[in-house]
Amino acid sequence: MHTTTFDTLEFTEQLKAAGVPDDQTKGHAKALMSVIKQTETCFEDLVTKTDLQRSIAILEYRMTIRMGLMLVTVAGMLFTALRYFPPLAQINDQPPAQEMHQPTPVPTLPAPPPTPAH
């Protein structure tokens, strides 16, 4: 924080030398001191060039990270879409799939009668 020094004694002496009465010089000095303090508090809220450059650098970094994340997300979505929904040309170039048939059941013959033992 920048502090402005103000010599009230020198100020009052300059006013006296200019012909201002003594009690008025003290009032002028107090009024000028309050103006200087108010001005200093106003300047505390001002942004410097360095502050702006630092903020811009941080924002550029954050935007780079976000753009990278968006690029990775879009690439992932594209690869997922291609995996589950292949292009039509690729589907048409494949030979037709064979039809699946249920196997026909084989009739079972009745068991032969038992033969007598000799």
Backbone torsions as a table, in degrees:
resi	resn	phi	psi	omega
1	MET	NA	135.4	-179.7
2	HIS	-90.6	128.9	178.9
3	THR	-113.2	129.6	178.4
4	THR	-91.8	129.2	177.1
5	THR	-91.9	138.4	-178.8
6	PHE	-136.7	118.8	-179.3
7	ASP	-88.8	101.7	-177.0
8	THR	-69.3	-33.4	-179.5
9	LEU	-64.2	-46.3	179.4
10	GLU	-63.4	-39.1	179.2
11	PHE	-62.6	-45.8	-179.6
12	THR	-65.7	-36.9	179.1
13	GLU	-66.1	-36.9	178.1
14	GLN	-67.6	-37.9	177.8
15	LEU	-66.4	-40.3	178.1
16	LYS	-62.7	-40.3	-179.4
17	ALA	-66.0	-27.2	178.8
18	ALA	-83.6	-5.1	175.9
19	GLY	101.4	13.7	178.5
20	VAL	-83.6	136.3	178.9
21	PRO	-61.5	155.8	-173.5
22	ASP	-59.0	-47.8	-177.4
23	ASP	-67.4	-29.0	177.5
24	GLN	-73.3	-32.3	-180.0
25	THR	-63.8	-39.3	178.7
26	LYS	-65.7	-40.0	178.1
27	GLY	-65.0	-40.9	176.6
28	HIS	-62.9	-41.2	-179.1
29	ALA	-63.7	-44.0	179.1
30	LYS	-64.3	-42.3	-179.9
31	ALA	-63.6	-42.6	179.7
32	LEU	-66.5	-36.8	177.2
33	MET	-63.4	-41.5	-179.9
34	SER	-66.8	-37.1	176.9
35	VAL	-63.8	-42.8	180.0
36	ILE	-63.4	-42.1	179.0
37	LYS	-64.5	-41.1	178.3
38	GLN	-64.0	-39.8	179.6
39	THR	-65.2	-40.8	178.8
40	GLU	-63.5	-40.2	179.6
41	THR	-68.3	-31.1	176.8
42	CYS	-68.4	-38.2	-178.1
43	PHE	-73.3	-18.1	178.1
44	GLU	-65.3	-29.1	-178.0
45	ASP	-85.5	-7.3	-179.5
46	LEU	-73.8	149.9	-178.7
47	VAL	-100.8	136.8	178.7
48	THR	-91.1	169.8	178.9
49	LYS	-63.1	-38.2	178.6
50	THR	-64.2	-40.9	177.3
51	ASP	-61.2	-43.5	178.7
52	LEU	-64.0	-43.6	179.9
53	GLN	-63.1	-40.4	179.2
54	ARG	-64.8	-43.0	179.1
55	SER	-65.1	-40.8	178.5
56	ILE	-63.9	-41.2	179.3
57	ALA	-63.2	-40.9	178.6
58	ILE	-65.0	-43.1	179.1
59	LEU	-65.1	-39.1	177.0
60	GLU	-62.5	-42.0	179.2
61	TYR	-62.2	-46.1	-179.7
62	ARG	-63.6	-39.5	178.8
63	MET	-66.4	-37.0	177.9
64	THR	-63.7	-43.9	178.8
65	ILE	-62.6	-45.2	-179.5
66	ARG	-63.6	-42.1	179.5
67	MET	-64.4	-39.4	177.4
68	GLY	-63.0	-43.6	178.7
69	LEU	-64.7	-38.6	178.5
70	MET	-66.7	-37.9	178.4
71	LEU	-64.1	-43.9	178.3
72	VAL	-63.9	-40.7	179.4
73	THR	-64.1	-45.6	179.8
74	VAL	-64.8	-41.1	178.2
75	ALA	-62.9	-42.3	177.9
76	GLY	-62.9	-42.1	178.7
77	MET	-65.1	-38.9	179.4
78	LEU	-65.2	-46.5	179.2
79	PHE	-64.2	-37.6	177.8
80	THR	-65.7	-43.0	179.4
81	ALA	-64.0	-40.8	178.9
82	LEU	-68.3	-30.5	-179.6
83	ARG	-70.6	-44.5	-175.3
84	TYR	-93.8	-20.1	178.6
85	PHE	-131.1	80.3	-177.3
86	PRO	-66.7	157.6	179.8
87	PRO	-62.4	152.4	-176.7
88	LEU	-64.0	-35.0	179.9
89	ALA	-61.2	-37.8	179.5
90	GLN	-68.5	-35.8	179.4
91	ILE	-70.1	-40.9	-177.8
92	ASN	-70.6	-26.0	-179.7
93	ASP	-77.5	-14.9	-178.0
94	GLN	-80.4	146.2	176.0
95	PRO	-65.9	153.0	-178.9
96	PRO	-64.2	143.3	179.3
97	ALA	-72.4	145.4	179.6
98	GLN	-75.5	146.3	-179.8
99	GLU	-73.9	146.5	178.4
100	MET	-99.0	128.8	178.5
101	HIS	-113.9	146.5	174.2
102	GLN	-76.6	135.8	178.3
103	PRO	-65.0	139.4	179.3
104	THR	-76.1	137.3	-178.6
105	PRO	-70.4	139.6	178.1
106	VAL	-87.0	127.5	-179.9
107	PRO	-67.4	140.2	178.8
108	THR	-95.4	136.6	178.8
109	LEU	-86.0	148.6	177.1
110	PRO	-67.9	151.1	-179.0
111	ALA	-67.2	140.8	179.5
112	PRO	-66.0	150.7	178.6
113	PRO	-64.3	151.2	-178.6
114	PRO	-68.0	140.9	178.9
115	THR	-86.9	142.9	-179.9
116	PRO	-69.7	146.3	-178.1
117	ALA	-82.6	136.1	-178.6
118	HIS	-96.2	NA	NA
